Amino acid sequence: MTDPHSSLVNYSPYEWADLVLFEHSPISFTITPDQYFSPIVGLMPVHHPSARRRALDHLSSRFEQSGLPGSDHAIAYLHEKYTRNLAPATIKQAGSVVYFFLTFLRENKTDIGNVSRQ
């Protein structure tokens, strides 16, 4: 005979958390109609990153793949924008400007360490 507490039906990994905690969480608990009879529906919540995080991740991977000189500085700059809780459009705009600036520097064979304000 099986113990009712070890059954998968009675198992809830989030027994300790109130549903109030998940009200504003980026974790999705929605069920689509094609999942009504799925044996795994509801077992694991799906994490959806915020729009700000998606913008940061996209631009960071773009800088890493480009191999532009100074891309590590650009990623740190964008991460600072992210931690200051700026809007996704602001992060994207700043990333685009920095990307094109670094592309301009590479085309002109200029080292980012030699750039000054004058």
Long-range contacts (C-beta under 8 A, 24 or more apart in sequence): 8-43, 26-50, 51-88, 52-82, 52-85, 52-86, 52-87, 52-88, 52-91, 53-82, 54-88, 55-88, 55-91, 55-92, 55-95, 56-81, 56-82, 56-91, 59-91, 59-92, 59-95, 59-99, 62-95, 62-99, 63-95, 63-99, 66-99, 66-102, 66-103, 68-99, 68-102, 68-103, 68-105, 68-106, 69-102, 69-105, 69-106, 69-111, 69-112, 70-102, 70-105, 70-112, 71-102, 73-112, 74-98, 74-99, 74-102
